[in-house]
Amino acid sequence: MGVFVFLPLVLPLTALPIARLAEQHLHPRTATRLLTLVGTVLAVCSTLCLGLLMVVGTAQLPGNPLPDSWSDPEVRAAVPFDAVAGKVAIGALLAVAVSCTAACLRHGRVRRDARLALAGLPESPVAVLPDDRAYAYALPGTSGRTGTPGRIVVSTGMLDSLSTRERRALIAHERAHLTAHHHRFLLAAQLAARANPLLRPLRAAVDYCAERWADEEAAREVGDRRVTARAVGKAALVSRGAPGAALAGFAAPGPVPRRVAALLEPVEPSRRWPPTWTAAGLALWIAAVGTAASALSSANAAVALVLVLHAATPL
């Protein structure tokens, strides 16, 4: 395997240029999907790499339940710096597991608390809470036979701060979040960033692009980009945000001036794959090559280690 076993851990360094190019040159819908896919694949490969290293590290610990032959010099030679990397990977993988589990539990708790806050209100697509604090967010539905549909939650404080047309833009924005299941993109990007901190630029970019995607859908439904831009700007001045990082809110924290500026410009083309020798095309190719390299190196390391361990396992 050689030093290539560490490649999935450092390839997420490409996240920053990918995120910047995608934000600036791709349609928000394309950028959200692309960055989420890239981040998820890179995070899975990074975690798999830690898992492979952990096997070698665990086999060297006294009293471990693994076969003694797994700690033979021939096996350790398959991983560079096995004495250090293997043992460090144990703590790193545990930290990843704890962090991702905590994020999922917090996400579930936030959604549960948000639904409890709606108890007693009429079952309608838009739930208006009597609250002077300004906020609005999309609350995803639940799956299963007894699942409930997603709802738009907005406070009276937010509605009072917007005009009638701006309220239409707000509702259209949150409806776009529910229709496109943006909470899944946000949660996937959050978990990827927790699996490998080098992917944090991708998480921020997914947050921004998901909001831009909903902005464009709202502007198209309202038919006035300036009204939508004004609604976003006014909401950002008074809003306290969504209750959770994986719930999409109308005035989500982030580069609101960039969202407003983008809405004041003509609508962006929604090409699936832009020309190669452009900034947008370059972003796609960097993402594709980096993701493919990480996946291939992870698969190669996994297969190689499995073969080594199989050969070292007594019959």
VEXDREN-2710 file (C-alpha; in Angstrom, 1 decimal):
% VEXDREN-2710
k/r/px/py/pz
1/MET/0.0/0.0/0.0
2/GLY/2.8/2.4/0.8
3/VAL/2.2/6.0/1.6
4/PHE/-0.8/6.0/-0.7
5/VAL/-2.8/4.6/2.2
6/PHE/-2.7/8.2/3.6
7/LEU/-3.9/9.8/0.4
8/PRO/-7.6/9.9/1.3
9/LEU/-6.8/11.8/4.5
10/VAL/-5.1/14.7/2.6
11/LEU/-7.1/14.8/-0.6
12/PRO/-9.8/16.8/1.1
13/LEU/-7.3/19.7/0.9
14/THR/-8.8/20.2/-2.6
15/ALA/-12.1/21.1/-0.9
16/LEU/-11.2/24.8/-0.7
17/PRO/-10.6/25.5/-4.5
18/ILE/-13.5/23.2/-5.4
19/ALA/-15.9/25.1/-3.1
20/ARG/-14.8/28.5/-4.3
21/LEU/-15.1/27.7/-8.0
22/ALA/-18.4/26.0/-7.5
23/GLU/-19.9/28.8/-5.5
24/GLN/-18.9/31.4/-8.0
25/HIS/-19.4/29.7/-11.4
26/LEU/-22.0/26.9/-11.1
27/HIS/-25.7/27.2/-10.8
28/PRO/-26.6/26.8/-7.1
29/ARG/-28.6/23.6/-7.8
30/THR/-25.7/22.0/-9.6
31/ALA/-23.2/23.3/-7.0
32/THR/-25.2/21.9/-4.0
33/ARG/-25.5/18.5/-5.5
34/LEU/-21.9/18.3/-6.7
35/LEU/-20.3/19.6/-3.4
36/THR/-22.5/17.3/-1.3
37/LEU/-21.5/14.3/-3.4
38/VAL/-17.8/15.2/-3.4
39/GLY/-17.8/15.8/0.4
40/THR/-19.6/12.6/1.2
41/VAL/-17.3/10.4/-1.0
42/LEU/-14.2/12.1/0.4
43/ALA/-15.5/11.7/4.0
44/VAL/-16.3/8.0/3.5
45/CYS/-12.8/7.4/2.0
46/SER/-11.1/9.3/4.8
47/THR/-13.0/7.2/7.4
48/LEU/-12.2/4.0/5.6
49/CYS/-8.6/5.0/5.7
50/LEU/-8.7/5.5/9.4
51/GLY/-10.4/2.2/9.8
52/LEU/-7.6/0.4/7.9
53/LEU/-5.0/2.1/10.0
54/MET/-7.0/1.3/13.2
55/VAL/-6.9/-2.5/12.4
56/VAL/-3.1/-2.4/12.2
57/GLY/-2.9/-0.3/15.4
58/THR/-5.4/-2.4/17.4
59/ALA/-3.5/-5.6/16.4
60/GLN/-0.4/-4.2/18.2
61/LEU/-2.2/-3.6/21.5
62/PRO/-1.7/-6.2/24.3
63/GLY/-4.8/-8.2/25.0
64/ASN/-6.6/-7.4/21.8
65/PRO/-9.0/-10.0/20.4
66/LEU/-7.5/-10.0/17.0
67/PRO/-5.3/-12.9/15.7
68/ASP/-1.7/-12.6/16.9
69/SER/-0.5/-13.0/13.3
70/TRP/-2.1/-9.7/12.4
71/SER/0.7/-7.9/14.4
72/ASP/3.5/-9.7/12.6
73/PRO/6.2/-7.5/11.0
74/GLU/5.0/-8.6/7.5
75/VAL/1.6/-7.1/8.2
76/ARG/2.9/-3.9/9.9
77/ALA/5.2/-3.4/6.9
78/ALA/2.2/-2.9/4.7
79/VAL/1.4/0.4/6.5
80/PRO/4.1/3.1/6.7
81/PHE/4.8/4.4/10.2
82/ASP/2.6/1.7/11.6
83/ALA/3.8/2.2/15.2
84/VAL/2.4/5.7/15.3
85/ALA/-0.2/5.9/12.6
86/GLY/-2.1/2.8/13.6
87/LYS/-2.4/3.9/17.3
88/VAL/-3.3/7.5/16.4
89/ALA/-6.0/6.2/14.0
90/ILE/-7.7/4.5/16.9
91/GLY/-8.3/7.8/18.7
92/ALA/-9.1/9.6/15.5
93/LEU/-11.7/7.1/14.4
94/LEU/-13.4/7.1/17.9
95/ALA/-13.5/10.9/17.7
96/VAL/-15.1/10.8/14.3
97/ALA/-17.7/8.3/15.5
98/VAL/-18.6/10.3/18.6
99/SER/-18.8/13.6/16.7
100/CYS/-21.0/12.2/13.9
101/THR/-23.3/10.5/16.4
102/ALA/-23.6/13.6/18.5
103/ALA/-24.5/15.6/15.3
104/CYS/-27.2/13.1/14.3
105/LEU/-28.6/13.0/17.8
106/ARG/-28.7/16.8/18.0
107/HIS/-30.3/17.0/14.6
108/GLY/-33.0/14.6/15.7
109/ARG/-33.6/16.5/19.0
110/VAL/-33.9/19.8/17.2
111/ARG/-36.5/18.4/14.8
112/ARG/-38.4/16.8/17.7
113/ASP/-38.4/20.0/19.7
114/ALA/-39.5/22.0/16.7
115/ARG/-42.4/19.6/16.1
116/LEU/-43.4/19.8/19.8
117/ALA/-43.5/23.6/19.5
118/LEU/-46.1/23.2/16.8
119/ALA/-48.4/21.1/18.9
120/GLY/-51.9/22.5/19.0
121/LEU/-51.5/24.5/15.8
122/PRO/-53.7/23.8/12.8
123/GLU/-52.3/21.2/10.4
124/SER/-51.4/23.5/7.5
125/PRO/-48.4/23.7/5.2
126/VAL/-47.4/27.0/6.9
127/ALA/-47.3/27.1/10.7
128/VAL/-47.3/30.7/12.2
129/LEU/-46.0/30.9/15.7
130/PRO/-47.0/33.9/17.9
131/ASP/-43.5/35.1/18.7
132/ASP/-42.0/38.6/18.5
133/ARG/-38.7/37.1/17.6
134/ALA/-38.1/36.9/13.9
135/TYR/-37.3/33.5/12.3
136/ALA/-38.4/31.3/9.5
137/TYR/-37.3/27.8/8.6
138/ALA/-38.3/24.6/6.8
139/LEU/-39.2/21.7/9.1
140/PRO/-38.8/18.4/7.1
141/GLY/-41.5/15.8/7.4
142/THR/-41.1/12.3/8.9
143/SER/-41.0/9.1/6.8
144/GLY/-43.0/5.9/7.3
145/ARG/-46.7/5.0/7.1
146/THR/-47.5/7.5/9.9
147/GLY/-45.2/10.1/8.5
148/THR/-46.0/13.8/8.6
149/PRO/-45.5/16.2/5.8
150/GLY/-42.9/18.9/6.0
151/ARG/-44.0/22.4/7.2
152/ILE/-42.9/25.9/6.9
153/VAL/-42.5/27.5/10.3
154/VAL/-42.5/31.3/10.5
155/SER/-43.0/33.7/13.5
156/THR/-45.3/36.7/13.6
157/GLY/-42.2/38.8/14.2
158/MET/-40.8/37.8/10.9
159/LEU/-44.1/38.3/9.0
160/ASP/-44.5/41.8/10.6
161/SER/-41.1/42.8/9.3
162/LEU/-41.9/42.0/5.6
163/SER/-44.3/43.4/3.1
164/THR/-47.0/41.2/1.3
165/ARG/-44.8/40.4/-1.7
166/GLU/-41.8/39.8/0.5
167/ARG/-43.8/37.3/2.5
168/ARG/-44.6/35.5/-0.7
169/ALA/-40.8/35.3/-1.4
170/LEU/-40.2/33.9/2.1
171/ILE/-42.8/31.2/1.7
172/ALA/-41.6/30.3/-1.7
173/HIS/-38.0/30.1/-0.4
174/GLU/-38.9/27.7/2.4
175/ARG/-41.1/25.7/0.1
176/ALA/-38.1/25.2/-2.2
177/HIS/-36.1/23.9/0.8
178/LEU/-38.8/21.3/1.5
179/THR/-39.4/20.3/-2.1
180/ALA/-35.7/19.7/-2.8
181/HIS/-35.0/18.1/0.6
182/HIS/-32.2/20.5/1.3
183/HIS/-32.0/19.3/4.9
184/ARG/-30.4/16.1/3.6
185/PHE/-27.7/18.0/1.8
186/LEU/-27.0/20.1/4.8
187/LEU/-26.8/17.1/7.2
188/ALA/-24.5/15.2/4.8
189/ALA/-22.2/18.1/4.5
190/GLN/-22.1/18.6/8.3
191/LEU/-21.3/14.9/8.9
192/ALA/-18.6/15.0/6.2
193/ALA/-17.0/18.0/7.9
194/ARG/-17.0/16.2/11.2
195/ALA/-15.4/13.1/9.6
196/ASN/-12.6/15.2/8.2
197/PRO/-12.1/18.8/9.3
198/LEU/-10.4/19.6/5.9
199/LEU/-13.9/19.3/4.4
200/ARG/-15.3/22.3/6.3
201/PRO/-15.0/24.6/3.3
202/LEU/-17.3/22.3/1.4
203/ARG/-19.8/22.4/4.3
204/ALA/-19.9/26.2/4.2
205/ALA/-20.2/26.1/0.5
206/VAL/-23.2/23.7/0.6
207/ASP/-24.9/25.8/3.2
208/TYR/-24.5/28.9/0.9
209/CYS/-25.4/27.1/-2.3
210/ALA/-28.6/25.6/-0.8
211/GLU/-29.8/29.0/0.2
212/ARG/-28.9/30.4/-3.2
213/TRP/-30.9/27.5/-4.8
214/ALA/-33.9/28.4/-2.7
215/ASP/-33.4/32.1/-3.5
216/GLU/-33.6/31.4/-7.2
217/GLU/-36.7/29.2/-6.9
218/ALA/-38.4/32.0/-4.8
219/ALA/-37.4/34.7/-7.3
220/ARG/-38.8/32.5/-10.2
221/GLU/-42.1/31.9/-8.3
222/VAL/-42.5/35.5/-7.2
223/GLY/-41.4/36.8/-10.6
224/ASP/-39.3/39.7/-9.2
225/ARG/-35.7/39.2/-8.2
226/ARG/-35.5/42.6/-6.5
227/VAL/-38.4/41.8/-4.2
228/THR/-36.7/38.5/-3.2
229/ALA/-33.4/40.2/-2.6
230/ARG/-35.1/42.8/-0.5
231/ALA/-36.8/40.1/1.6
232/VAL/-33.5/38.3/2.2
233/GLY/-31.8/41.5/3.3
234/LYS/-34.6/42.6/5.6
235/ALA/-35.0/39.2/7.1
236/ALA/-31.2/38.9/7.8
237/LEU/-31.3/42.2/9.8
238/VAL/-34.0/40.9/12.2
239/SER/-33.7/37.1/12.1
240/ARG/-32.3/34.9/14.8
241/GLY/-31.8/32.0/12.3
242/ALA/-33.0/28.4/12.2
243/PRO/-33.0/26.3/15.4
244/GLY/-30.4/23.8/14.0
245/ALA/-27.5/23.7/11.6
246/ALA/-29.2/21.1/9.4
247/LEU/-32.5/23.0/9.1
248/ALA/-32.7/25.5/6.3
249/GLY/-33.7/29.0/7.3
250/PHE/-34.7/32.0/5.3
251/ALA/-32.0/34.2/6.8
252/ALA/-29.4/31.5/7.5
253/PRO/-26.1/32.7/8.9
254/GLY/-23.6/33.3/6.2
255/PRO/-22.7/35.6/3.3
256/VAL/-26.1/37.3/3.0
257/PRO/-24.7/40.3/1.0
258/ARG/-23.5/37.8/-1.6
259/ARG/-27.0/36.3/-1.8
260/VAL/-28.5/39.7/-2.2
261/ALA/-26.0/40.7/-4.9
262/ALA/-26.6/37.5/-6.8
263/LEU/-30.3/38.1/-6.8
264/LEU/-29.8/41.6/-8.2
265/GLU/-28.0/40.1/-11.2
266/PRO/-29.5/38.2/-14.1
267/VAL/-30.5/34.5/-13.5
268/GLU/-27.6/32.1/-13.9
269/PRO/-27.7/29.4/-16.7
270/SER/-28.4/25.9/-15.4
271/ARG/-26.1/23.9/-17.7
272/ARG/-25.5/20.4/-16.5
273/TRP/-21.8/20.3/-17.5
274/PRO/-20.2/23.6/-18.6
275/PRO/-17.3/23.8/-21.1
276/THR/-14.1/22.3/-19.8
277/TRP/-11.8/25.3/-20.3
278/THR/-13.9/27.6/-18.1
279/ALA/-13.7/28.2/-14.4
280/ALA/-16.9/26.2/-13.9
281/GLY/-15.7/23.3/-16.0
282/LEU/-12.4/23.4/-14.1
283/ALA/-14.3/23.1/-10.8
284/LEU/-16.1/20.1/-12.0
285/TRP/-13.0/18.3/-13.3
286/ILE/-11.0/19.0/-10.1
287/ALA/-13.9/17.6/-8.1
288/ALA/-14.2/14.6/-10.3
289/VAL/-10.5/13.8/-10.4
290/GLY/-10.0/14.4/-6.6
291/THR/-13.0/12.3/-5.7
292/ALA/-12.0/9.5/-8.1
293/ALA/-8.4/9.5/-6.8
294/SER/-9.6/9.3/-3.2
295/ALA/-12.0/6.5/-3.9
296/LEU/-9.5/4.5/-5.9
297/SER/-6.7/4.9/-3.3
298/SER/-9.1/3.9/-0.5
299/ALA/-10.3/0.8/-2.5
300/ASN/-6.7/-0.2/-3.3
301/ALA/-5.6/0.2/0.3
302/ALA/-8.6/-1.8/1.5
303/VAL/-8.1/-4.6/-0.9
304/ALA/-4.4/-4.8/-0.2
305/LEU/-4.8/-4.9/3.5
306/VAL/-7.6/-7.5/3.3
307/LEU/-5.3/-9.7/1.2
308/VAL/-2.4/-9.2/3.7
309/LEU/-4.5/-10.0/6.7
310/HIS/-6.1/-13.0/4.9
311/ALA/-2.6/-14.3/4.1
312/ALA/-1.6/-13.8/7.8
313/THR/-4.7/-15.5/9.3
314/PRO/-4.0/-19.0/10.4
315/LEU/-6.3/-21.6/8.9
END
